[in-house]
């Protein structure tokens, strides 16, 4: 598990689900694996990595390290194809400033993008990428 790149996401959040679909489309090397925070695996990984319970949006666990908020998003961008890699340059912006924007969107994501009653189910061809 420590040598993988795992994205934990809010499985009932439409923005998070759309983000996962976007990452899958632009992750040509299938670098990332995915697990919803509501899944048994997601809860176990969160506990094992001592991620606080109030963290409920996208989390990246890469090479044993945990990245949250804007750091997670920008580190994910490093591995996407095309110009998306350039977004990682924003890592040079101080984290507190980046995270203000991230938290604003995260707080409003259900209101702006909606939510589902249950977690999405991956298609059969993507099932091996979900833990």
N, CA, C and O atoms as a GROMACS GRO file, in nm:
protein
  524
    1UNK      N    1   0.082  -0.120   0.000
    1UNK     CA    2   0.000   0.000   0.000
    1UNK      C    3   0.086   0.126   0.000
    1UNK      O    4   0.047   0.226  -0.060
    2UNK      N    5   0.204   0.124   0.066
    2UNK     CA    6   0.287   0.243   0.075
    2UNK      C    7   0.356   0.280  -0.056
    2UNK      O    8   0.407   0.392  -0.068
    3UNK      N    9   0.360   0.191  -0.153
    3UNK     CA   10   0.424   0.225  -0.280
    3UNK      C   11   0.321   0.254  -0.388
    3UNK      O   12   0.354   0.255  -0.507
    4UNK      N   13   0.198   0.276  -0.349
    4UNK     CA   14   0.092   0.308  -0.444
    4UNK      C   15   0.050   0.454  -0.431
    4UNK      O   16   0.084   0.521  -0.333
    5UNK      N   17  -0.022   0.501  -0.528
    5UNK     CA   18  -0.084   0.633  -0.523
    5UNK      C   19  -0.235   0.609  -0.518
    5UNK      O   20  -0.295   0.567  -0.617
    6UNK      N   21  -0.294   0.638  -0.404
    6UNK     CA   22  -0.436   0.612  -0.382
    6UNK      C   23  -0.507   0.744  -0.357
    6UNK      O   24  -0.464   0.824  -0.274
    7UNK      N   25  -0.615   0.764  -0.430
    7UNK     CA   26  -0.697   0.882  -0.410
    7UNK      C   27  -0.822   0.840  -0.334
    7UNK      O   28  -0.900   0.757  -0.381
    8UNK      N   29  -0.839   0.899  -0.217
    8UNK     CA   30  -0.962   0.881  -0.140
    8UNK      C   31  -1.053   0.998  -0.174
    8UNK      O   32  -1.009   1.112  -0.181
    9UNK      N   33  -1.181   0.969  -0.195
    9UNK     CA   34  -1.274   1.076  -0.235
    9UNK      C   35  -1.409   1.054  -0.172
    9UNK      O   36  -1.443   0.942  -0.132
   10UNK      N   37  -1.486   1.160  -0.162
   10UNK     CA   38  -1.622   1.154  -0.108
   10UNK      C   39  -1.711   1.091  -0.215
   10UNK      O   40  -1.742   1.154  -0.316
   11UNK      N   41  -1.751   0.969  -0.191
   11UNK     CA   42  -1.824   0.892  -0.291
   11UNK      C   43  -1.965   0.940  -0.320
   11UNK      O   44  -2.023   0.897  -0.420
   12UNK      N   45  -2.022   1.027  -0.237
   12UNK     CA   46  -2.156   1.078  -0.263
   12UNK      C   47  -2.155   1.220  -0.320
   12UNK      O   48  -2.261   1.274  -0.352
   13UNK      N   49  -2.038   1.279  -0.333
   13UNK     CA   50  -2.023   1.416  -0.384
   13UNK      C   51  -2.011   1.413  -0.536
   13UNK      O   52  -1.924   1.346  -0.591
   14UNK      N   53  -2.099   1.487  -0.603
   14UNK     CA   54  -2.094   1.491  -0.750
   14UNK      C   55  -1.964   1.553  -0.801
   14UNK      O   56  -1.908   1.506  -0.899
   15UNK      N   57  -1.916   1.658  -0.735
   15UNK     CA   58  -1.790   1.720  -0.777
   15UNK      C   59  -1.675   1.620  -0.764
   15UNK      O   60  -1.592   1.609  -0.854
   16UNK      N   61  -1.671   1.547  -0.653
   16UNK     CA   62  -1.565   1.449  -0.631
   16UNK      C   63  -1.572   1.336  -0.734
   16UNK      O   64  -1.470   1.295  -0.789
   17UNK      N   65  -1.693   1.286  -0.759
   17UNK     CA   66  -1.710   1.178  -0.857
   17UNK      C   67  -1.670   1.225  -0.997
   17UNK      O   68  -1.605   1.152  -1.071
   18UNK      N   69  -1.708   1.347  -1.033
   18UNK     CA   70  -1.668   1.400  -1.164
   18UNK      C   71  -1.518   1.419  -1.170
   18UNK      O   72  -1.456   1.398  -1.275
   19UNK      N   73  -1.457   1.459  -1.059
   19UNK     CA   74  -1.312   1.474  -1.054
   19UNK      C   75  -1.242   1.341  -1.074
   19UNK      O   76  -1.141   1.333  -1.145
   20UNK      N   77  -1.294   1.236  -1.013
   20UNK     CA   78  -1.237   1.101  -1.030
   20UNK      C   79  -1.246   1.060  -1.176
   20UNK      O   80  -1.150   1.006  -1.232
   21UNK      N   81  -1.360   1.084  -1.239
   21UNK     CA   82  -1.376   1.049  -1.381
   21UNK      C   83  -1.278   1.128  -1.468
   21UNK      O   84  -1.222   1.075  -1.563
   22UNK      N   85  -1.259   1.256  -1.434
   22UNK     CA   86  -1.162   1.339  -1.506
   22UNK      C   87  -1.021   1.284  -1.490
   22UNK      O   88  -0.947   1.274  -1.588
   23UNK      N   89  -0.984   1.248  -1.368
   23UNK     CA   90  -0.850   1.194  -1.342
   23UNK      C   91  -0.830   1.065  -1.421
   23UNK      O   92  -0.725   1.046  -1.481
   24UNK      N   93  -0.928   0.978  -1.421
   24UNK     CA   94  -0.918   0.852  -1.494
   24UNK      C   95  -0.893   0.878  -1.643
   24UNK      O   96  -0.808   0.814  -1.704
   25UNK      N   97  -0.966   0.973  -1.700
   25UNK     CA   98  -0.950   1.006  -1.843
   25UNK      C   99  -0.811   1.060  -1.874
   25UNK      O  100  -0.759   1.037  -1.984
   26UNK      N  101  -0.751   1.131  -1.781
   26UNK     CA  102  -0.622   1.197  -1.806
   26UNK      C  103  -0.504   1.126  -1.740
   26UNK      O  104  -0.391   1.176  -1.745
   27UNK      N  105  -0.528   1.012  -1.680
   27UNK     CA  106  -0.423   0.931  -1.616
   27UNK      C  107  -0.395   0.812  -1.708
   27UNK      O  108  -0.432   0.698  -1.676
   28UNK      N  109  -0.330   0.839  -1.820
   28UNK     CA  110  -0.309   0.736  -1.923
   28UNK      C  111  -0.225   0.618  -1.874
   28UNK      O  112  -0.238   0.508  -1.927
   29UNK      N  113  -0.141   0.640  -1.774
   29UNK     CA  114  -0.057   0.532  -1.721
   29UNK      C  115  -0.125   0.454  -1.609
   29UNK      O  116  -0.065   0.364  -1.551
   30UNK      N  117  -0.249   0.489  -1.578
   30UNK     CA  118  -0.324   0.426  -1.468
   30UNK      C  119  -0.241   0.427  -1.338
   30UNK      O  120  -0.233   0.326  -1.268
   31UNK      N  121  -0.181   0.540  -1.310
   31UNK     CA  122  -0.098   0.557  -1.192
   31UNK      C  123  -0.179   0.551  -1.063
   31UNK      O  124  -0.133   0.496  -0.962
   32UNK      N  125  -0.299   0.607  -1.066
   32UNK     CA  126  -0.380   0.618  -0.945
   32UNK      C  127  -0.478   0.503  -0.929
   32UNK      O  128  -0.531   0.449  -1.025
   33UNK      N  129  -0.499   0.467  -0.802
   33UNK     CA  130  -0.608   0.379  -0.761
   33UNK      C  131  -0.704   0.467  -0.681
   33UNK      O  132  -0.666   0.575  -0.635
   34UNK      N  133  -0.827   0.423  -0.666
   34UNK     CA  134  -0.930   0.505  -0.603
   34UNK      C  135  -1.006   0.425  -0.497
   34UNK      O  136  -1.024   0.304  -0.508
   35UNK      N  137  -1.051   0.497  -0.395
   35UNK     CA  138  -1.140   0.438  -0.294
   35UNK      C  139  -1.225   0.551  -0.237
   35UNK      O  140  -1.174   0.660  -0.209
   36UNK      N  141  -1.352   0.524  -0.220
   36UNK     CA  142  -1.436   0.627  -0.158
   36UNK      C  143  -1.409   0.628  -0.008
   36UNK      O  144  -1.372   0.526   0.051
   37UNK      N  145  -1.427   0.742   0.052
   37UNK     CA  146  -1.409   0.755   0.196
   37UNK      C  147  -1.511   0.671   0.272
   37UNK      O  148  -1.489   0.634   0.387
   38UNK      N  149  -1.625   0.643   0.208
   38UNK     CA  150  -1.731   0.565   0.272
   38UNK      C  151  -1.707   0.415   0.265
   38UNK      O  152  -1.774   0.338   0.334
   39UNK      N  153  -1.613   0.370   0.184
   39UNK     CA  154  -1.587   0.227   0.168
   39UNK      C  155  -1.509   0.173   0.288
   39UNK      O  156  -1.446   0.249   0.362
   40UNK      N  157  -1.514   0.042   0.307
   40UNK     CA  158  -1.436  -0.020   0.414
   40UNK      C  159  -1.287   0.011   0.397
   40UNK      O  160  -1.219   0.046   0.493
   41UNK      N  161  -1.237  -0.003   0.274
   41UNK     CA  162  -1.096   0.025   0.249
   41UNK      C  163  -1.063   0.171   0.281
   41UNK      O  164  -0.962   0.199   0.345
   42UNK      N  165  -1.149   0.262   0.237
   42UNK     CA  166  -1.126   0.404   0.262
   42UNK      C  167  -1.122   0.436   0.411
   42UNK      O  168  -1.035   0.510   0.456
   43UNK      N  169  -1.214   0.380   0.486
   43UNK     CA  170  -1.217   0.403   0.632
   43UNK      C  171  -1.092   0.343   0.698
   43UNK      O  172  -1.034   0.404   0.787
   44UNK      N  173  -1.052   0.224   0.654
   44UNK     CA  174  -0.934   0.160   0.712
   44UNK      C  175  -0.806   0.238   0.681
   44UNK      O  176  -0.720   0.254   0.767
   45UNK      N  177  -0.794   0.286   0.557
   45UNK     CA  178  -0.675   0.362   0.520
   45UNK      C  179  -0.670   0.495   0.595
   45UNK      O  180  -0.564   0.538   0.640
   46UNK      N  181  -0.785   0.558   0.609
   46UNK     CA  182  -0.791   0.683   0.684
   46UNK      C  183  -0.746   0.662   0.829
   46UNK      O  184  -0.672   0.742   0.885
   47UNK      N  185  -0.791   0.553   0.887
   47UNK     CA  186  -0.752   0.521   1.024
   47UNK      C  187  -0.602   0.487   1.032
   47UNK      O  188  -0.532   0.535   1.121
   48UNK      N  189  -0.554   0.406   0.939
   48UNK     CA  190  -0.414   0.365   0.940
   48UNK      C  191  -0.320   0.484   0.922
   48UNK      O  192  -0.211   0.487   0.980
   49UNK      N  193  -0.361   0.582   0.844
   49UNK     CA  194  -0.279   0.701   0.818
   49UNK      C  195  -0.310   0.815   0.915
   49UNK      O  196  -0.257   0.925   0.902
   50UNK      N  197  -0.398   0.788   1.011
   50UNK     CA  198  -0.436   0.885   1.114
   50UNK      C  199  -0.487   1.016   1.054
   50UNK      O  200  -0.450   1.126   1.097
   51UNK      N  201  -0.571   1.002   0.953
   51UNK     CA  202  -0.633   1.117   0.890
   51UNK      C  203  -0.754   1.156   0.974
   51UNK      O  204  -0.839   1.071   1.002
   52UNK      N  205  -0.764   1.281   1.015
   52UNK     CA  206  -0.876   1.323   1.100
   52UNK      C  207  -1.012   1.292   1.039
   52UNK      O  208  -1.028   1.296   0.917
   53UNK      N  209  -1.108   1.261   1.124
   53UNK     CA  210  -1.242   1.226   1.077
   53UNK      C  211  -1.312   1.339   1.004
   53UNK      O  212  -1.397   1.314   0.918
   54UNK      N  213  -1.278   1.464   1.035
   54UNK     CA  214  -1.347   1.575   0.970
   54UNK      C  215  -1.295   1.604   0.828
   54UNK      O  216  -1.350   1.690   0.760
   55UNK      N  217  -1.193   1.534   0.785
   55UNK     CA  218  -1.144   1.548   0.648
   55UNK      C  219  -1.232   1.460   0.560
   55UNK      O  220  -1.232   1.338   0.572
   56UNK      N  221  -1.307   1.525   0.469
   56UNK     CA  222  -1.407   1.449   0.393
   56UNK      C  223  -1.406   1.480   0.244
   56UNK      O  224  -1.506   1.458   0.176
   57UNK      N  225  -1.296   1.530   0.193
   57UNK     CA  226  -1.289   1.550   0.048
   57UNK      C  227  -1.164   1.479  -0.005
   57UNK      O  228  -1.114   1.389   0.062
   58UNK      N  229  -1.115   1.515  -0.119
   58UNK     CA  230  -1.009   1.438  -0.184
   58UNK      C  231  -0.880   1.436  -0.103
   58UNK      O  232  -0.830   1.539  -0.057
   59UNK      N  233  -0.826   1.315  -0.086
   59UNK     CA  234  -0.702   1.291  -0.014
   59UNK      C  235  -0.614   1.205  -0.104
   59UNK      O  236  -0.663   1.110  -0.166
   60UNK      N  237  -0.488   1.237  -0.112
   60UNK     CA  238  -0.392   1.157  -0.188
   60UNK      C  239  -0.297   1.090  -0.091
   60UNK      O  240  -0.234   1.157  -0.008
   61UNK      N  241  -0.285   0.958  -0.100
   61UNK     CA  242  -0.184   0.884  -0.024
   61UNK      C  243  -0.088   0.831  -0.129
   61UNK      O  244  -0.121   0.742  -0.208
   62UNK      N  245   0.033   0.888  -0.128
   62UNK     CA  246   0.132   0.855  -0.232
   62UNK      C  247   0.264   0.822  -0.165
   62UNK      O  248   0.319   0.901  -0.088
   63UNK      N  249   0.315   0.703  -0.196
   63UNK     CA  250   0.442   0.658  -0.139
   63UNK      C  251   0.442   0.670   0.013
   63UNK      O  252   0.542   0.707   0.074
   64UNK      N  253   0.329   0.637   0.074
   64UNK     CA  254   0.317   0.637   0.219
   64UNK      C  255   0.288   0.770   0.282
   64UNK      O  256   0.263   0.777   0.402
   65UNK      N  257   0.291   0.878   0.205
   65UNK     CA  258   0.265   1.012   0.258
   65UNK      C  259   0.122   1.055   0.225
   65UNK      O  260   0.066   1.016   0.122
   66UNK      N  261   0.065   1.135   0.314
   66UNK     CA  262  -0.071   1.183   0.297
   66UNK      C  263  -0.069   1.330   0.255
   66UNK      O  264  -0.001   1.412   0.316
   67UNK      N  265  -0.145   1.360   0.151
   67UNK     CA  266  -0.161   1.497   0.103
   67UNK      C  267  -0.309   1.531   0.102
   67UNK      O  268  -0.391   1.452   0.056
   68UNK      N  269  -0.341   1.648   0.154
   68UNK     CA  270  -0.481   1.689   0.161
   68UNK      C  271  -0.500   1.827   0.099
   68UNK      O  272  -0.404   1.900   0.073
   69UNK      N  273  -0.623   1.859   0.076
   69UNK     CA  274  -0.666   1.988   0.024
   69UNK      C  275  -0.593   2.020  -0.106
   69UNK      O  276  -0.579   1.934  -0.193
   70UNK      N  277  -0.546   2.143  -0.121
   70UNK     CA  278  -0.487   2.184  -0.249
   70UNK      C  279  -0.361   2.106  -0.283
   70UNK      O  280  -0.332   2.083  -0.400
   71UNK      N  281  -0.286   2.064  -0.181
   71UNK     CA  282  -0.164   1.986  -0.208
   71UNK      C  283  -0.198   1.855  -0.277
   71UNK      O  284  -0.126   1.811  -0.367
   72UNK      N  285  -0.308   1.791  -0.236
   72UNK     CA  286  -0.350   1.666  -0.300
   72UNK      C  287  -0.385   1.690  -0.446
   72UNK      O  288  -0.340   1.617  -0.534
   73UNK      N  289  -0.465   1.793  -0.472
   73UNK     CA  290  -0.509   1.823  -0.609
   73UNK      C  291  -0.389   1.852  -0.699
   73UNK      O  292  -0.382   1.801  -0.811
   74UNK      N  293  -0.298   1.933  -0.652
   74UNK     CA  294  -0.184   1.972  -0.736
   74UNK      C  295  -0.086   1.857  -0.757
   74UNK      O  296  -0.026   1.847  -0.863
   75UNK      N  297  -0.070   1.772  -0.657
   75UNK     CA  298   0.017   1.654  -0.675
   75UNK      C  299  -0.047   1.554  -0.770
   75UNK      O  300   0.024   1.486  -0.845
   76UNK      N  301  -0.177   1.544  -0.769
   76UNK     CA  302  -0.247   1.459  -0.865
   76UNK      C  303  -0.222   1.513  -1.007
   76UNK      O  304  -0.196   1.436  -1.099
   77UNK      N  305  -0.231   1.645  -1.023
   77UNK     CA  306  -0.213   1.707  -1.155
   77UNK      C  307  -0.078   1.673  -1.216
   77UNK      O  308  -0.065   1.665  -1.338
   78UNK      N  309   0.023   1.653  -1.133
   78UNK     CA  310   0.158   1.618  -1.184
   78UNK      C  311   0.158   1.494  -1.273
   78UNK      O  312   0.242   1.480  -1.362
   79UNK      N  313   0.065   1.404  -1.248
   79UNK     CA  314   0.064   1.275  -1.318
   79UNK      C  315  -0.038   1.269  -1.432
   79UNK      O  316  -0.052   1.165  -1.497
   80UNK      N  317  -0.107   1.378  -1.457
   80UNK     CA  318  -0.206   1.377  -1.564
   80UNK      C  319  -0.141   1.414  -1.696
   80UNK      O  320  -0.035   1.477  -1.699
   81UNK      N  321  -0.205   1.375  -1.805
   81UNK     CA  322  -0.147   1.402  -1.936
   81UNK      C  323  -0.170   1.546  -1.979
   81UNK      O  324  -0.253   1.618  -1.924
   82UNK      N  325  -0.094   1.586  -2.077
   82UNK     CA  326  -0.110   1.717  -2.137
   82UNK      C  327  -0.074   1.832  -2.045
   82UNK      O  328   0.011   1.820  -1.957
   83UNK      N  329  -0.141   1.944  -2.068
   83UNK     CA  330  -0.112   2.068  -1.997
   83UNK      C  331  -0.151   2.062  -1.850
   83UNK      O  332  -0.114   2.151  -1.773
   84UNK      N  333  -0.224   1.961  -1.808
   84UNK     CA  334  -0.266   1.952  -1.668
   84UNK      C  335  -0.146   1.943  -1.574
   84UNK      O  336  -0.155   1.984  -1.458
   85UNK      N  337  -0.035   1.891  -1.624
   85UNK     CA  338   0.088   1.885  -1.542
   85UNK      C  339   0.131   2.023  -1.496
   85UNK      O  340   0.188   2.038  -1.388
   86UNK      N  341   0.103   2.124  -1.577
   86UNK     CA  342   0.144   2.260  -1.545
   86UNK      C  343   0.075   2.314  -1.420
   86UNK      O  344   0.128   2.404  -1.354
   87UNK      N  345  -0.040   2.261  -1.386
   87UNK     CA  346  -0.110   2.305  -1.265
   87UNK      C  347  -0.025   2.282  -1.141
   87UNK      O  348  -0.040   2.353  -1.041
   88UNK      N  349   0.062   2.184  -1.146
   88UNK     CA  350   0.148   2.154  -1.031
   88UNK      C  351   0.239   2.271  -0.998
   88UNK      O  352   0.291   2.279  -0.887
   89UNK      N  353   0.260   2.362  -1.092
   89UNK     CA  354   0.342   2.481  -1.064
   89UNK      C  355   0.281   2.565  -0.954
   89UNK      O  356   0.352   2.641  -0.887
   90UNK      N  357   0.151   2.553  -0.933
   90UNK     CA  358   0.084   2.628  -0.826
   90UNK      C  359   0.129   2.582  -0.687
   90UNK      O  360   0.095   2.646  -0.587
   91UNK      N  361   0.204   2.472  -0.679
   91UNK     CA  362   0.257   2.429  -0.550
   91UNK      C  363   0.351   2.535  -0.491
   91UNK      O  364   0.378   2.533  -0.371
   92UNK      N  365   0.400   2.626  -0.574
   92UNK     CA  366   0.487   2.732  -0.526
   92UNK      C  367   0.409   2.843  -0.454
   92UNK      O  368   0.468   2.923  -0.382
   93UNK      N  369   0.277   2.847  -0.473
   93UNK     CA  370   0.194   2.942  -0.399
   93UNK      C  371   0.186   2.888  -0.256
   93UNK      O  372   0.166   2.769  -0.237
   94UNK      N  373   0.201   2.973  -0.158
   94UNK     CA  374   0.196   2.924  -0.019
   94UNK      C  375   0.067   2.845   0.009
   94UNK      O  376  -0.043   2.886  -0.028
   95UNK      N  377   0.085   2.730   0.075
   95UNK     CA  378  -0.027   2.640   0.102
   95UNK      C  379  -0.145   2.707   0.171
   95UNK      O  380  -0.259   2.681   0.132
   96UNK      N  381  -0.124   2.792   0.270
   96UNK     CA  382  -0.241   2.855   0.335
   96UNK      C  383  -0.328   2.933   0.236
   96UNK      O  384  -0.450   2.934   0.249
   97UNK      N  385  -0.266   2.997   0.140
   97UNK     CA  386  -0.344   3.073   0.040
   97UNK      C  387  -0.419   2.976  -0.052
   97UNK      O  388  -0.538   2.996  -0.079
   98UNK      N  389  -0.351   2.872  -0.099
   98UNK     CA  390  -0.417   2.772  -0.185
   98UNK      C  391  -0.532   2.706  -0.112
   98UNK      O  392  -0.639   2.684  -0.170
   99UNK      N  393  -0.511   2.674   0.015
   99UNK     CA  394  -0.612   2.600   0.090
   99UNK      C  395  -0.736   2.683   0.123
   99UNK      O  396  -0.844   2.626   0.143
  100UNK      N  397  -0.723   2.814   0.129
  100UNK     CA  398  -0.842   2.899   0.149
  100UNK      C  399  -0.939   2.877   0.034
  100UNK      O  400  -1.059   2.859   0.056
  101UNK      N  401  -0.888   2.878  -0.087
  101UNK     CA  402  -0.972   2.857  -0.206
  101UNK      C  403  -1.028   2.714  -0.204
  101UNK      O  404  -1.147   2.694  -0.229
  102UNK      N  405  -0.943   2.617  -0.174
  102UNK     CA  406  -0.987   2.478  -0.170
  102UNK      C  407  -1.101   2.461  -0.070
  102UNK      O  408  -1.204   2.402  -0.103
  103UNK      N  409  -1.084   2.513   0.052
  103UNK     CA  410  -1.186   2.497   0.156
  103UNK      C  411  -1.318   2.565   0.119
  103UNK      O  412  -1.425   2.515   0.153
  104UNK      N  413  -1.309   2.678   0.050
  104UNK     CA  414  -1.430   2.747   0.007
  104UNK      C  415  -1.512   2.660  -0.089
  104UNK      O  416  -1.633   2.645  -0.073
  105UNK      N  417  -1.444   2.602  -0.186
  105UNK     CA  418  -1.512   2.513  -0.281
  105UNK      C  419  -1.563   2.388  -0.207
  105UNK      O  420  -1.676   2.347  -0.229
  106UNK      N  421  -1.481   2.329  -0.122
  106UNK     CA  422  -1.519   2.207  -0.050
  106UNK      C  423  -1.643   2.230   0.037
  106UNK      O  424  -1.731   2.145   0.042
  107UNK      N  425  -1.650   2.345   0.103
  107UNK     CA  426  -1.766   2.375   0.189
  107UNK      C  427  -1.895   2.389   0.109
  107UNK      O  428  -2.003   2.360   0.160
  108UNK      N  429  -1.884   2.432  -0.015
  108UNK     CA  430  -2.002   2.459  -0.096
  108UNK      C  431  -2.029   2.352  -0.202
  108UNK      O  432  -2.122   2.368  -0.281
  109UNK      N  433  -1.952   2.245  -0.205
  109UNK     CA  434  -1.960   2.150  -0.316
  109UNK      C  435  -2.096   2.082  -0.327
  109UNK      O  436  -2.143   2.059  -0.438
  110UNK      N  437  -2.160   2.048  -0.216
  110UNK     CA  438  -2.292   1.984  -0.225
  110UNK      C  439  -2.396   2.083  -0.278
  110UNK      O  440  -2.482   2.046  -0.358
  111UNK      N  441  -2.389   2.207  -0.233
  111UNK     CA  442  -2.486   2.308  -0.277
  111UNK      C  443  -2.469   2.339  -0.425
  111UNK      O  444  -2.568   2.351  -0.498
  112UNK      N  445  -2.344   2.352  -0.471
  112UNK     CA  446  -2.319   2.388  -0.609
  112UNK      C  447  -2.330   2.271  -0.706
  112UNK      O  448  -2.379   2.288  -0.818
  113UNK      N  449  -2.286   2.153  -0.664
  113UNK     CA  450  -2.276   2.039  -0.757
  113UNK      C  451  -2.370   1.925  -0.723
  113UNK      O  452  -2.391   1.836  -0.806
  114UNK      N  453  -2.429   1.925  -0.604
  114UNK     CA  454  -2.521   1.821  -0.563
  114UNK      C  455  -2.450   1.701  -0.504
  114UNK      O  456  -2.328   1.694  -0.497
  115UNK      N  457  -2.533   1.608  -0.461
  115UNK     CA  458  -2.480   1.485  -0.402
  115UNK      C  459  -2.570   1.369  -0.440
  115UNK      O  460  -2.686   1.388  -0.479
  116UNK      N  461  -2.516   1.249  -0.428
  116UNK     CA  462  -2.589   1.127  -0.459
  116UNK      C  463  -2.629   1.058  -0.329
  116UNK      O  464  -2.573   1.086  -0.223
  117UNK      N  465  -2.724   0.969  -0.338
  117UNK     CA  466  -2.766   0.894  -0.220
  117UNK      C  467  -2.669   0.781  -0.187
  117UNK      O  468  -2.664   0.735  -0.073
  118UNK      N  469  -2.594   0.737  -0.285
  118UNK     CA  470  -2.499   0.628  -0.264
  118UNK      C  471  -2.375   0.651  -0.348
  118UNK      O  472  -2.375   0.732  -0.441
  119UNK      N  473  -2.269   0.579  -0.315
  119UNK     CA  474  -2.143   0.591  -0.388
  119UNK      C  475  -2.158   0.536  -0.529
  119UNK      O  476  -2.238   0.446  -0.554
  120UNK      N  477  -2.081   0.593  -0.621
  120UNK     CA  478  -2.083   0.544  -0.758
  120UNK      C  479  -2.022   0.405  -0.766
  120UNK      O  480  -1.935   0.370  -0.686
  121UNK      N  481  -2.066   0.328  -0.861
  121UNK     CA  482  -2.007   0.196  -0.886
  121UNK      C  483  -1.924   0.206  -1.013
  121UNK      O  484  -1.973   0.254  -1.115
  122UNK      N  485  -1.799   0.162  -1.007
  122UNK     CA  486  -1.716   0.170  -1.128
  122UNK      C  487  -1.764   0.071  -1.235
  122UNK      O  488  -1.819  -0.035  -1.204
  123UNK      N  489  -1.742   0.108  -1.359
  123UNK     CA  490  -1.775   0.018  -1.468
  123UNK      C  491  -1.683  -0.104  -1.461
  123UNK      O  492  -1.576  -0.096  -1.400
  124UNK      N  493  -1.723  -0.216  -1.522
  124UNK     CA  494  -1.640  -0.337  -1.515
  124UNK      C  495  -1.496  -0.316  -1.564
  124UNK      O  496  -1.403  -0.376  -1.510
  125UNK      N  497  -1.476  -0.231  -1.666
  125UNK     CA  498  -1.341  -0.210  -1.718
  125UNK      C  499  -1.255  -0.122  -1.625
  125UNK      O  500  -1.133  -0.119  -1.640
  126UNK      N  501  -1.317  -0.052  -1.531
  126UNK     CA  502  -1.241   0.030  -1.436
  126UNK      C  503  -1.235  -0.030  -1.296
  126UNK      O  504  -1.170   0.025  -1.206
  127UNK      N  505  -1.300  -0.143  -1.278
  127UNK     CA  506  -1.312  -0.202  -1.144
  127UNK      C  507  -1.178  -0.227  -1.078
  127UNK      O  508  -1.167  -0.211  -0.956
  128UNK      N  509  -1.075  -0.266  -1.152
  128UNK     CA  510  -0.945  -0.297  -1.092
  128UNK      C  511  -0.875  -0.172  -1.039
  128UNK      O  512  -0.778  -0.184  -0.964
  129UNK      N  513  -0.920  -0.055  -1.076
  129UNK     CA  514  -0.859   0.069  -1.026
  129UNK      C  515  -0.922   0.116  -0.896
  129UNK      O  516  -0.874   0.211  -0.834
  130UNK      N  517  -1.030   0.050  -0.855
  130UNK     CA  518  -1.099   0.089  -0.732
  130UNK      C  519  -1.073  -0.015  -0.624
  130UNK      O  520  -1.085  -0.135  -0.647
  131UNK      N  521  -1.038   0.034  -0.506
  131UNK     CA  522  -1.003  -0.055  -0.395
  131UNK      C  523  -1.119  -0.072  -0.298
  131UNK      O  524  -1.106  -0.144  -0.199
   0.00000   0.00000   0.00000
